[in-house]
Amino acid sequence: MKRFGYTIGVREDKLDEYRQLHAEVWPAVNAAMTACNLRNFTIFLRRFPDGKHYLFMYYEYAGDDYAADMRRLAADRDIQEWWKLTDPCQEPLTDRDPSEWWATMSEVCHND
Amino acid sequence: MKRFGYTIGVREDKLDEYRQLHAEVWPAVNAAMTACNLRNFTIFLRRFPDGKHYLFMYYEYAGDDYAADMRRLAADRDIQEWWKLTDPCQEPLTDRDPSEWWATMSEVCHND
């Protein structure tokens, strides 16, 4: 099972909205993630020393073609509607890879 | 299974040392974490917009007395020796809870 960690900023004026959205994630959004082989998906939040809030996203991938599953996820209608609400709440890291929205974090160590 | 997310800074002059230490975590350190019921333990690293590097730590807890297991972990001789090496590499968030070294992140959402 491959693990992924990503981070992104949250706009301060959208922080409450982001929290409220995620207090009741649409069942169709969770179902689409599961169908695309994402497992054990969690988002964490913390205020950082620069005074801004950042999210950390952790999940595991249970499939065998990550790129294809991510394309399938991005093509899902419910996911697209969900991202129309969540994207404006987020402030991506400017030095992220051009292909990314959330910025990849590198794995330092792991113990099962 | 309860999930935990924590964050902490890394001193820029200690970044290489921190990476090197974690490229070969002592088996006794991993064994102590497992004995104290920590599972699926991963640390991620990323440079943030303030120019500093931060770590994100994710793990799950499989026991039934987290506080007691954390005290047991902190009393382990190998863990104590390990922390003597890793603590000086880290720069804790100043607004963390006084009982913490790594700062707790709050969970925003989860999907199994």
gemmi code that builds the backbone of each chain (N, CA, C; Angstrom):
import gemmi

chains = {
    "A": [
        ("MET", (0.865, -1.201, 0.000), (0.000, 0.000, 0.000), (0.892, 1.239, 0.000)),
        ("LYS", (0.806, 2.058, -1.048), (1.638, 3.243, -1.097), (0.966, 4.377, -0.325)),
        ("ARG", (1.791, 5.167, 0.392), (1.279, 6.281, 1.197), (1.588, 7.608, 0.513)),
        ("PHE", (0.690, 8.580, 0.700), (0.911, 9.903, 0.139), (0.650, 10.967, 1.200)),
        ("GLY", (1.486, 12.004, 1.198), (1.278, 13.148, 2.072), (1.349, 14.424, 1.246)),
        ("TYR", (0.367, 15.312, 1.439), (0.309, 16.571, 0.686), (-0.011, 17.724, 1.637)),
        ("THR", (0.366, 18.925, 1.231), (-0.004, 20.090, 2.030), (-0.484, 21.237, 1.147)),
        ("ILE", (-1.269, 22.132, 1.743), (-1.796, 23.295, 1.037), (-2.233, 24.319, 2.088)),
        ("GLY", (-2.240, 25.596, 1.738), (-2.715, 26.613, 2.654), (-4.234, 26.748, 2.612)),
        ("VAL", (-4.788, 27.346, 3.648), (-6.214, 27.698, 3.656), (-6.314, 29.212, 3.776)),
        ("ARG", (-7.160, 29.826, 2.961), (-7.377, 31.271, 3.078), (-8.046, 31.562, 4.406)),
        ("GLU", (-7.523, 32.528, 5.119), (-8.060, 32.828, 6.453), (-9.546, 33.184, 6.398)),
        ("ASP", (-9.955, 33.890, 5.351), (-11.368, 34.298, 5.259), (-12.281, 33.145, 4.836)),
        ("LYS", (-11.678, 31.993, 4.517), (-12.466, 30.830, 4.093), (-12.322, 29.654, 5.061)),
        ("LEU", (-11.660, 29.901, 6.179), (-11.344, 28.822, 7.110), (-12.612, 28.189, 7.683)),
        ("ASP", (-13.544, 29.011, 8.119), (-14.793, 28.472, 8.672), (-15.571, 27.705, 7.610)),
        ("GLU", (-15.605, 28.266, 6.409), (-16.333, 27.603, 5.323), (-15.700, 26.238, 5.025)),
        ("TYR", (-14.380, 26.188, 5.015), (-13.687, 24.925, 4.729), (-13.992, 23.881, 5.800)),
        ("ARG", (-13.964, 24.336, 7.056), (-14.270, 23.413, 8.166), (-15.705, 22.902, 8.056)),
        ("GLN", (-16.630, 23.828, 7.767), (-18.047, 23.432, 7.686), (-18.282, 22.439, 6.549)),
        ("LEU", (-17.678, 22.682, 5.400), (-17.810, 21.750, 4.277), (-17.359, 20.349, 4.697)),
        ("HIS", (-16.229, 20.292, 5.409), (-15.652, 18.981, 5.738), (-16.280, 18.334, 6.958)),
        ("ALA", (-17.122, 19.075, 7.668), (-17.875, 18.449, 8.759), (-18.943, 17.524, 8.191)),
        ("GLU", (-19.312, 17.782, 6.938), (-20.305, 16.923, 6.281), (-19.918, 16.714, 4.819)),
        ("VAL", (-18.845, 15.969, 4.625), (-18.406, 15.670, 3.252), (-19.519, 14.887, 2.551)),
        ("TRP", (-19.818, 15.254, 1.307), (-20.863, 14.546, 0.565), (-20.541, 13.054, 0.464)),
        ("PRO", (-21.497, 12.205, 0.720), (-21.262, 10.760, 0.567), (-20.735, 10.399, -0.820)),
        ("ALA", (-21.201, 11.104, -1.855), (-20.749, 10.805, -3.218), (-19.263, 11.102, -3.397)),
        ("VAL", (-18.757, 12.084, -2.663), (-17.325, 12.420, -2.729), (-16.499, 11.304, -2.099)),
        ("ASN", (-16.917, 10.867, -0.917), (-16.211, 9.753, -0.285), (-16.294, 8.485, -1.147)),
        ("ALA", (-17.463, 8.252, -1.730), (-17.632, 7.057, -2.565), (-16.722, 7.107, -3.791)),
        ("ALA", (-16.581, 8.278, -4.389), (-15.715, 8.415, -5.572), (-14.258, 8.159, -5.190)),
        ("MET", (-13.835, 8.672, -4.037), (-12.457, 8.429, -3.605), (-12.223, 6.936, -3.369)),
        ("THR", (-13.180, 6.294, -2.730), (-13.053, 4.854, -2.488), (-13.006, 4.094, -3.816)),
        ("ALA", (-13.874, 4.478, -4.763), (-13.910, 3.807, -6.067), (-12.595, 3.981, -6.824)),
        ("CYS", (-11.893, 5.069, -6.532), (-10.604, 5.314, -7.186), (-9.433, 4.813, -6.330)),
        ("ASN", (-9.762, 3.922, -5.402), (-8.740, 3.175, -4.638), (-7.972, 3.992, -3.599)),
        ("LEU", (-8.537, 5.115, -3.172), (-7.946, 5.850, -2.052), (-8.493, 5.286, -0.739)),
        ("ARG", (-7.600, 5.017, 0.193), (-7.972, 4.413, 1.478), (-7.405, 5.231, 2.630)),
        ("ASN", (-8.089, 5.151, 3.773), (-7.564, 5.721, 5.011), (-7.196, 7.192, 4.824)),
        ("PHE", (-8.160, 7.923, 4.253), (-7.970, 9.314, 3.840), (-8.265, 10.253, 5.009)),
        ("THR", (-7.313, 11.094, 5.373), (-7.531, 12.045, 6.464), (-6.922, 13.402, 6.100)),
        ("ILE", (-7.625, 14.480, 6.460), (-7.068, 15.831, 6.347), (-6.951, 16.422, 7.760)),
        ("PHE", (-5.767, 16.976, 8.049), (-5.505, 17.648, 9.322), (-5.263, 19.140, 9.063)),
        ("LEU", (-5.468, 19.937, 10.106), (-5.340, 21.396, 10.009), (-4.531, 21.922, 11.185)),
        ("ARG", (-3.689, 22.967, 10.898), (-2.944, 23.608, 11.995), (-2.540, 25.017, 11.577)),
        ("ARG", (-2.587, 25.934, 12.546), (-2.026, 27.268, 12.339), (-0.513, 27.135, 12.413)),
        ("PHE", (0.183, 27.775, 11.472), (1.643, 27.672, 11.412), (2.299, 28.972, 11.883)),
        ("PRO", (3.620, 28.949, 12.092), (4.302, 30.131, 12.647), (4.166, 31.396, 11.802)),
        ("ASP", (3.862, 31.271, 10.512), (3.671, 32.490, 9.704), (2.269, 33.075, 9.905)),
        ("GLY", (1.495, 32.483, 10.813), (0.177, 33.015, 11.132), (-0.932, 32.461, 10.251)),
        ("LYS", (-0.541, 31.711, 9.206), (-1.534, 31.149, 8.292), (-1.851, 29.695, 8.672)),
        ("HIS", (-2.981, 29.227, 8.195), (-3.375, 27.834, 8.426), (-3.005, 26.975, 7.224)),
        ("TYR", (-2.537, 25.775, 7.535), (-2.197, 24.814, 6.482), (-2.890, 23.489, 6.749)),
        ("LEU", (-3.180, 22.808, 5.650), (-3.780, 21.480, 5.723), (-2.730, 20.430, 5.419)),
        ("PHE", (-2.868, 19.297, 6.058), (-2.073, 18.140, 5.678), (-3.029, 17.021, 5.306)),
        ("MET", (-2.824, 16.447, 4.125), (-3.665, 15.357, 3.637), (-2.844, 14.067, 3.588)),
        ("TYR", (-3.398, 13.021, 4.185), (-2.731, 11.715, 4.187), (-3.684, 10.681, 3.610)),
        ("TYR", (-3.193, 9.840, 2.708), (-4.009, 8.695, 2.270), (-3.117, 7.589, 1.763)),
        ("GLU", (-3.748, 6.433, 1.581), (-3.049, 5.278, 1.016), (-3.724, 4.901, -0.288)),
        ("TYR", (-2.968, 4.272, -1.156), (-3.487, 3.925, -2.480), (-3.473, 2.409, -2.668)),
        ("ALA", (-4.659, 1.852, -2.959), (-4.812, 0.396, -3.000), (-4.905, -0.145, -4.425)),
        ("GLY", (-4.773, 0.701, -5.432), (-4.910, 0.246, -6.813), (-3.567, -0.065, -7.448)),
        ("ASP", (-3.561, -0.221, -8.789), (-2.289, -0.517, -9.453), (-1.992, 0.437, -10.611)),
        ("ASP", (-2.795, 1.496, -10.757), (-2.491, 2.529, -11.760), (-2.922, 3.887, -11.187)),
        ("TYR", (-2.022, 4.468, -10.418), (-2.351, 5.692, -9.668), (-2.750, 6.833, -10.603)),
        ("ALA", (-1.971, 7.026, -11.663), (-2.249, 8.143, -12.578), (-3.629, 7.995, -13.202)),
        ("ALA", (-3.960, 6.773, -13.624), (-5.267, 6.538, -14.244), (-6.392, 6.766, -13.240)),
        ("ASP", (-6.199, 6.300, -12.005), (-7.232, 6.489, -10.982), (-7.401, 7.968, -10.636)),
        ("MET", (-6.310, 8.721, -10.643), (-6.409, 10.154, -10.344), (-7.129, 10.887, -11.475)),
        ("ARG", (-6.907, 10.454, -12.720), (-7.644, 11.052, -13.845), (-9.137, 10.732, -13.723)),
        ("ARG", (-9.429, 9.491, -13.331), (-10.816, 9.054, -13.157), (-11.485, 9.871, -12.044)),
        ("LEU", (-10.734, 10.094, -10.971), (-11.278, 10.888, -9.856), (-11.590, 12.313, -10.319)),
        ("ALA", (-10.642, 12.895, -11.048), (-10.804, 14.280, -11.493), (-11.940, 14.430, -12.499)),
        ("ALA", (-12.326, 13.325, -13.137), (-13.410, 13.359, -14.131), (-14.774, 13.104, -13.496)),
        ("ASP", (-14.789, 12.716, -12.234), (-16.054, 12.426, -11.544), (-16.860, 13.719, -11.336)),
        ("ARG", (-18.146, 13.690, -11.671), (-18.975, 14.901, -11.616), (-19.128, 15.445, -10.189)),
        ("ASP", (-19.313, 14.530, -9.234), (-19.470, 14.983, -7.844), (-18.175, 15.591, -7.320)),
        ("ILE", (-17.057, 14.964, -7.679), (-15.752, 15.492, -7.260), (-15.550, 16.885, -7.859)),
        ("GLN", (-15.926, 17.038, -9.127), (-15.763, 18.351, -9.769), (-16.597, 19.424, -9.062)),
        ("GLU", (-17.827, 19.059, -8.671), (-18.686, 20.019, -7.960), (-18.115, 20.336, -6.579)),
        ("TRP", (-17.566, 19.301, -5.934), (-16.967, 19.474, -4.604), (-15.762, 20.408, -4.674)),
        ("TRP", (-14.906, 20.159, -5.669), (-13.699, 20.986, -5.819), (-14.027, 22.440, -6.168)),
        ("LYS", (-15.194, 22.655, -6.811), (-15.606, 24.046, -7.075), (-15.847, 24.802, -5.767)),
        ("LEU", (-16.196, 24.057, -4.705), (-16.403, 24.670, -3.392), (-15.108, 24.752, -2.586)),
        ("THR", (-14.290, 23.706, -2.693), (-13.110, 23.644, -1.814), (-11.908, 24.403, -2.394)),
        ("ASP", (-11.724, 24.375, -3.714), (-10.553, 25.041, -4.307), (-10.443, 26.519, -3.914)),
        ("PRO", (-11.575, 27.273, -3.934), (-11.458, 28.702, -3.594), (-11.090, 28.947, -2.127)),
        ("CYS", (-11.219, 27.904, -1.287), (-10.827, 28.032, 0.134), (-9.327, 27.833, 0.302)),
        ("GLN", (-8.698, 27.278, -0.712), (-7.298, 26.851, -0.561), (-6.335, 27.803, -1.240)),
        ("GLU", (-5.109, 27.828, -0.715), (-4.054, 28.688, -1.253), (-2.836, 27.796, -1.497)),
        ("PRO", (-2.654, 27.337, -2.716), (-1.589, 26.360, -2.988), (-0.199, 26.958, -2.776)),
        ("LEU", (0.741, 26.110, -2.419), (2.130, 26.548, -2.283), (2.663, 26.916, -3.663)),
        ("THR", (3.306, 28.068, -3.752), (3.708, 28.565, -5.079), (4.823, 27.718, -5.688)),
        ("ASP", (5.579, 27.013, -4.855), (6.685, 26.216, -5.403), (6.281, 24.757, -5.639)),
        ("ARG", (4.997, 24.500, -5.673), (4.542, 23.129, -5.958), (4.878, 22.758, -7.395)),
        ("ASP", (4.852, 21.464, -7.701), (5.039, 21.017, -9.078), (3.877, 21.565, -9.916)),
        ("PRO", (4.175, 22.016, -11.145), (3.115, 22.624, -11.978), (1.915, 21.704, -12.197)),
        ("SER", (2.109, 20.404, -12.079), (1.006, 19.460, -12.278), (0.138, 19.324, -11.026)),
        ("GLU", (0.558, 19.964, -9.927), (-0.110, 19.733, -8.646), (-1.004, 20.898, -8.225)),
        ("TRP", (-1.969, 20.602, -7.355), (-2.714, 21.614, -6.596), (-2.211, 21.541, -5.158)),
        ("TRP", (-2.466, 20.436, -4.485), (-1.807, 20.161, -3.210), (-0.331, 19.832, -3.507)),
        ("ALA", (0.575, 20.284, -2.653), (2.011, 20.041, -2.863), (2.447, 18.738, -2.177)),
        ("THR", (3.137, 17.906, -2.916), (3.643, 16.641, -2.383), (4.657, 16.880, -1.267)),
        ("MET", (4.524, 16.139, -0.187), (5.547, 16.114, 0.860), (6.357, 14.834, 0.657)),
        ("SER", (7.633, 14.872, 1.034), (8.450, 13.670, 0.868), (8.441, 12.852, 2.154)),
        ("GLU", (8.498, 11.537, 1.980), (8.473, 10.641, 3.141), (9.865, 10.539, 3.740)),
        ("VAL", (9.968, 10.763, 5.036), (11.246, 10.726, 5.743), (11.488, 9.361, 6.367)),
        ("CYS", (10.425, 8.757, 6.897), (10.542, 7.420, 7.495), (9.167, 6.809, 7.651)),
        ("HIS", (9.149, 5.483, 7.802), (7.885, 4.764, 8.015), (8.139, 3.530, 8.858)),
        ("ASN", (7.208, 3.236, 9.746), (7.228, 1.980, 10.501), (5.812, 1.423, 10.535)),
        ("ASP", (5.651, 0.202, 10.043), (4.309, -0.412, 10.021), (3.782, -0.604, 11.448)),
    ],
    "B": [
        ("MET", (-9.492, 2.377, 15.542), (-8.087, 2.833, 15.514), (-8.061, 4.363, 15.474)),
        ("LYS", (-7.512, 4.970, 16.512), (-7.469, 6.433, 16.538), (-6.262, 6.931, 15.742)),
        ("ARG", (-6.467, 8.035, 15.013), (-5.399, 8.613, 14.190), (-4.865, 9.878, 14.833)),
        ("PHE", (-3.588, 10.144, 14.628), (-2.977, 11.360, 15.155), (-2.146, 12.039, 14.068)),
        ("GLY", (-2.194, 13.372, 14.050), (-1.355, 14.159, 13.150), (-0.649, 15.247, 13.950)),
        ("TYR", (0.653, 15.372, 13.750), (1.448, 16.366, 14.473), (2.380, 17.085, 13.509)),
        ("THR", (2.789, 18.290, 13.889), (3.771, 19.001, 13.064), (4.838, 19.661, 13.934)),
        ("ILE", (6.006, 19.889, 13.315), (7.127, 20.538, 13.999), (8.069, 21.079, 12.928)),
        ("GLY", (8.832, 22.127, 13.253), (9.811, 22.651, 12.307), (11.113, 21.856, 12.360)),
        ("VAL", (11.910, 21.998, 11.320), (13.268, 21.433, 11.316), (14.241, 22.593, 11.157)),
        ("ARG", (15.284, 22.605, 11.972), (16.313, 23.637, 11.823), (17.028, 23.443, 10.494)),
        ("GLU", (17.177, 24.528, 9.752), (17.762, 24.423, 8.418), (19.177, 23.824, 8.471)),
        ("ASP", (19.943, 24.160, 9.508), (21.316, 23.656, 9.600), (21.365, 22.199, 10.056)),
        ("LYS", (20.214, 21.641, 10.388), (20.154, 20.252, 10.854), (19.342, 19.358, 9.919)),
        ("LEU", (18.948, 19.930, 8.791), (18.051, 19.221, 7.884), (18.692, 17.944, 7.331)),
        ("ASP", (19.926, 18.061, 6.875), (20.613, 16.881, 6.343), (20.789, 15.818, 7.426)),
        ("GLU", (21.161, 16.270, 8.618), (21.357, 15.334, 9.721), (20.048, 14.606, 10.046)),
        ("TYR", (18.959, 15.363, 10.039), (17.651, 14.754, 10.349), (17.278, 13.714, 9.302)),
        ("ARG", (17.507, 14.071, 8.042), (17.214, 13.116, 6.961), (18.061, 11.857, 7.103)),
        ("GLN", (19.357, 12.058, 7.372), (20.258, 10.910, 7.479), (19.868, 9.991, 8.631)),
        ("LEU", (19.536, 10.580, 9.772), (19.106, 9.766, 10.916), (17.906, 8.897, 10.534)),
        ("HIS", (16.970, 9.492, 9.806), (15.729, 8.776, 9.496), (15.847, 7.851, 8.294)),
        ("ALA", (16.944, 7.941, 7.589), (17.179, 6.975, 6.514), (17.498, 5.607, 7.111)),
        ("GLU", (17.962, 5.622, 8.356), (18.257, 4.350, 9.034), (17.831, 4.449, 10.502)),
        ("VAL", (16.532, 4.481, 10.699), (16.011, 4.527, 12.072), (16.451, 3.258, 12.794)),
        ("TRP", (16.920, 3.415, 14.040), (17.356, 2.235, 14.808), (16.205, 1.236, 14.933)),
        ("PRO", (16.483, -0.038, 14.696), (15.437, -1.064, 14.875), (14.814, -1.004, 16.273)),
        ("ALA", (15.610, -0.686, 17.291), (15.080, -0.627, 18.668), (14.056, 0.496, 18.824)),
        ("VAL", (14.223, 1.566, 18.058), (13.267, 2.685, 18.109), (11.935, 2.253, 17.497)),
        ("ASN", (12.006, 1.626, 16.339), (10.772, 1.123, 15.721), (10.101, 0.072, 16.612)),
        ("ALA", (10.909, -0.790, 17.211), (10.351, -1.843, 18.079), (9.652, -1.238, 19.292)),
        ("ALA", (10.239, -0.184, 19.852), (9.624, 0.459, 21.021), (8.292, 1.106, 20.642)),
        ("MET", (8.247, 1.741, 19.475), (6.987, 2.354, 19.038), (5.916, 1.279, 18.842)),
        ("THR", (6.307, 0.179, 18.217), (5.350, -0.919, 18.002), (4.875, -1.482, 19.340)),
        ("ALA", (5.817, -1.658, 20.294), (5.458, -2.193, 21.616), (4.504, -1.265, 22.353)),
        ("CYS", (4.570, 0.034, 22.048), (3.681, 1.016, 22.684), (2.439, 1.275, 21.832)),
        ("ASN", (2.162, 0.347, 20.920), (0.894, 0.330, 20.160), (0.755, 1.412, 19.099)),
        ("LEU", (1.881, 1.976, 18.648), (1.816, 2.903, 17.511), (1.911, 2.087, 16.227)),
        ("ARG", (1.031, 2.382, 15.287), (0.971, 1.649, 14.025), (0.990, 2.618, 12.845)),
        ("ASN", (1.475, 2.120, 11.699), (1.379, 2.860, 10.443), (1.955, 4.267, 10.610)),
        ("PHE", (3.149, 4.299, 11.167), (3.825, 5.543, 11.540), (4.616, 6.106, 10.357)),
        ("THR", (4.341, 7.347, 9.983), (5.074, 7.960, 8.864), (5.386, 9.415, 9.192)),
        ("ILE", (6.580, 9.859, 8.811), (6.929, 11.285, 8.883), (7.172, 11.798, 7.471)),
        ("PHE", (6.550, 12.947, 7.155), (6.729, 13.616, 5.868), (7.407, 14.968, 6.086)),
        ("LEU", (8.037, 15.462, 5.032), (8.797, 16.716, 5.096), (8.451, 17.607, 3.903)),
        ("ARG", (8.386, 18.937, 4.153), (8.154, 19.870, 3.035), (8.675, 21.251, 3.413)),
        ("ARG", (9.241, 21.950, 2.461), (9.577, 23.359, 2.619), (8.282, 24.155, 2.541)),
        ("PHE", (8.084, 25.103, 3.463), (6.850, 25.877, 3.504), (7.100, 27.301, 2.993)),
        ("PRO", (6.007, 28.058, 2.779), (6.154, 29.397, 2.186), (7.018, 30.364, 3.005)),
        ("ASP", (7.191, 30.116, 4.306), (8.068, 31.000, 5.090), (9.540, 30.650, 4.894)),
        ("GLY", (9.808, 29.682, 4.001), (11.185, 29.321, 3.675), (11.751, 28.236, 4.576)),
        ("LYS", (11.009, 27.894, 5.632), (11.478, 26.867, 6.559), (10.878, 25.503, 6.219)),
        ("HIS", (11.534, 24.467, 6.721), (11.021, 23.110, 6.527), (10.218, 22.667, 7.749)),
        ("TYR", (9.138, 21.966, 7.467), (8.297, 21.412, 8.531), (8.069, 19.928, 8.289)),
        ("LEU", (7.906, 19.216, 9.410), (7.615, 17.793, 9.369), (6.143, 17.574, 9.676)),
        ("PHE", (5.567, 16.561, 9.062), (4.255, 16.099, 9.455), (4.370, 14.644, 9.877)),
        ("MET", (3.875, 14.334, 11.069), (3.924, 12.966, 11.592), (2.513, 12.412, 11.661)),
        ("TYR", (2.314, 11.233, 11.097), (1.010, 10.565, 11.109), (1.177, 9.186, 11.723)),
        ("TYR", (0.296, 8.823, 12.630), (0.278, 7.429, 13.092), (-1.093, 7.069, 13.625)),
        ("GLU", (-1.263, 5.778, 13.840), (-2.499, 5.268, 14.418), (-2.164, 4.586, 15.744)),
        ("TYR", (-3.139, 4.541, 16.621), (-2.910, 3.983, 17.952), (-3.815, 2.774, 18.165)),
        ("ALA", (-3.190, 1.642, 18.481), (-3.930, 0.379, 18.560), (-4.169, -0.079, 19.995)),
        ("GLY", (-3.760, 0.700, 20.988), (-3.920, 0.279, 22.378), (-5.190, 0.832, 23.000)),
        ("ASP", (-5.279, 0.758, 24.325), (-6.473, 1.281, 24.988), (-6.140, 2.255, 26.125)),
        ("ASP", (-4.865, 2.628, 26.259), (-4.493, 3.666, 27.238), (-3.348, 4.482, 26.645)),
        ("TYR", (-3.733, 5.471, 25.858), (-2.749, 6.241, 25.087), (-1.757, 6.956, 25.997)),
        ("ALA", (-2.263, 7.591, 27.052), (-1.379, 8.351, 27.948), (-0.343, 7.422, 28.585)),
        ("ALA", (-0.787, 6.254, 29.013), (0.132, 5.311, 29.657), (1.172, 4.806, 28.649)),
        ("ASP", (0.731, 4.518, 27.438), (1.671, 4.039, 26.421), (2.675, 5.129, 26.046)),
        ("MET", (2.238, 6.372, 26.023), (3.162, 7.467, 25.699), (4.186, 7.659, 26.821)),
        ("ARG", (3.758, 7.476, 28.062), (4.719, 7.540, 29.175), (5.719, 6.399, 29.083)),
        ("ARG", (5.223, 5.214, 28.707), (6.088, 4.044, 28.561), (7.110, 4.271, 27.441)),
        ("LEU", (6.631, 4.867, 26.336), (7.528, 5.170, 25.218), (8.620, 6.147, 25.652)),
        ("ALA", (8.203, 7.186, 26.368), (9.154, 8.223, 26.787), (10.172, 7.693, 27.803)),
        ("ALA", (9.841, 6.579, 28.464), (10.740, 5.995, 29.464), (11.689, 4.969, 28.851)),
        ("ASP", (11.464, 4.628, 27.584), (12.302, 3.630, 26.915), (13.713, 4.193, 26.686)),
        ("ARG", (14.736, 3.419, 27.043), (16.115, 3.897, 26.962), (16.552, 4.210, 25.526)),
        ("ASP", (16.165, 3.345, 24.588), (16.539, 3.592, 23.189), (15.841, 4.838, 22.639)),
        ("ILE", (14.582, 5.000, 23.004), (13.837, 6.189, 22.571), (14.498, 7.449, 23.136)),
        ("GLN", (14.895, 7.378, 24.400), (15.545, 8.539, 25.011), (16.846, 8.897, 24.288)),
        ("GLU", (17.630, 7.876, 23.925), (18.879, 8.120, 23.190), (18.595, 8.685, 21.804)),
        ("TRP", (17.556, 8.159, 21.170), (17.153, 8.630, 19.840), (16.719, 10.094, 19.882)),
        ("TRP", (15.902, 10.427, 20.864), (15.413, 11.806, 20.985), (16.552, 12.788, 21.299)),
        ("LYS", (17.600, 12.289, 21.947), (18.760, 13.169, 22.192), (19.394, 13.611, 20.875)),
        ("LEU", (19.231, 12.775, 19.838), (19.758, 13.117, 18.507), (18.758, 13.938, 17.695)),
        ("THR", (17.463, 13.565, 17.806), (16.478, 14.200, 16.922), (15.958, 15.540, 17.476)),
        ("ASP", (15.806, 15.646, 18.793), (15.255, 16.897, 19.359), (16.051, 18.138, 18.933)),
        ("PRO", (17.388, 18.091, 18.959), (18.146, 19.298, 18.579), (17.975, 19.684, 17.103)),
        ("CYS", (17.459, 18.749, 16.291), (17.207, 19.048, 14.874), (15.879, 19.775, 14.691)),
        ("GLN", (15.042, 19.719, 15.711), (13.668, 20.201, 15.556), (13.454, 21.562, 16.210)),
        ("GLU", (12.494, 22.283, 15.663), (12.146, 23.612, 16.172), (10.637, 23.616, 16.418)),
        ("PRO", (10.228, 23.376, 17.665), (8.795, 23.227, 17.953), (8.030, 24.520, 17.711)),
        ("LEU", (6.759, 24.390, 17.363), (5.894, 25.563, 17.209), (5.699, 26.202, 18.591)),
        ("THR", (5.867, 27.523, 18.649), (5.841, 28.189, 19.957), (4.436, 28.181, 20.574)),
        ("ASP", (3.412, 28.034, 19.755), (2.047, 28.051, 20.314), (1.512, 26.649, 20.577)),
        ("ARG", (2.412, 25.661, 20.623), (1.957, 24.306, 20.950), (1.477, 24.240, 22.395)),
        ("ASP", (0.735, 23.189, 22.712), (0.333, 22.965, 24.105), (1.599, 22.751, 24.939)),
        ("PRO", (1.645, 23.308, 26.166), (2.852, 23.190, 26.999), (3.289, 21.736, 27.247)),
        ("SER", (2.353, 20.809, 27.142), (2.693, 19.397, 27.370), (3.300, 18.751, 26.127)),
        ("GLU", (3.325, 19.492, 25.001), (3.725, 18.883, 23.730), (5.134, 19.285, 23.298)),
        ("TRP", (5.727, 18.449, 22.442), (6.919, 18.809, 21.684), (6.462, 19.017, 20.241)),
        ("TRP", (6.018, 17.953, 19.584), (5.313, 18.098, 18.310), (3.937, 18.715, 18.601)),
        ("ALA", (3.459, 19.590, 17.733), (2.160, 20.243, 17.926), (1.035, 19.438, 17.268)),
        ("THR", (-0.002, 19.190, 18.038), (-1.173, 18.460, 17.521), (-1.849, 19.220, 16.389)),
        ("MET", (-2.197, 18.511, 15.331), (-3.056, 19.079, 14.288), (-4.460, 18.535, 14.505)),
        ("SER", (-5.461, 19.309, 14.124), (-6.835, 18.833, 14.308), (-7.317, 18.135, 13.034)),
        ("GLU", (-8.136, 17.110, 13.243), (-8.646, 16.347, 12.097), (-9.836, 17.073, 11.493)),
        ("VAL", (-9.787, 17.289, 10.192), (-10.849, 18.001, 9.482), (-11.860, 17.022, 8.883)),
        ("CYS", (-11.363, 15.899, 8.373), (-12.253, 14.884, 7.806), (-11.503, 13.568, 7.679)),
        ("HIS", (-12.277, 12.493, 7.563), (-11.683, 11.173, 7.368), (-12.623, 10.303, 6.555)),
        ("ASN", (-12.038, 9.478, 5.680), (-12.799, 8.468, 4.942), (-11.994, 7.181, 4.930)),
        ("ASP", (-12.571, 6.120, 5.454), (-11.849, 4.826, 5.498), (-11.508, 4.348, 4.092)),
    ],
}
model = gemmi.Model(1)
for chain_id, residues in chains.items():
    chain = gemmi.Chain(chain_id)
    for i, (resn, *xyz) in enumerate(residues, 1):
        res = gemmi.Residue()
        res.name, res.seqid = resn, gemmi.SeqId(i, " ")
        for name, pos in zip(("N", "CA", "C"), xyz):
            atom = gemmi.Atom()
            atom.name, atom.element = name, gemmi.Element(name[0])
            atom.pos, atom.b_iso = gemmi.Position(*pos), 0.0
            res.add_atom(atom)
        chain.add_residue(res)
    model.add_chain(chain)
structure = gemmi.Structure()
structure.add_model(model)
structure.setup_entities()
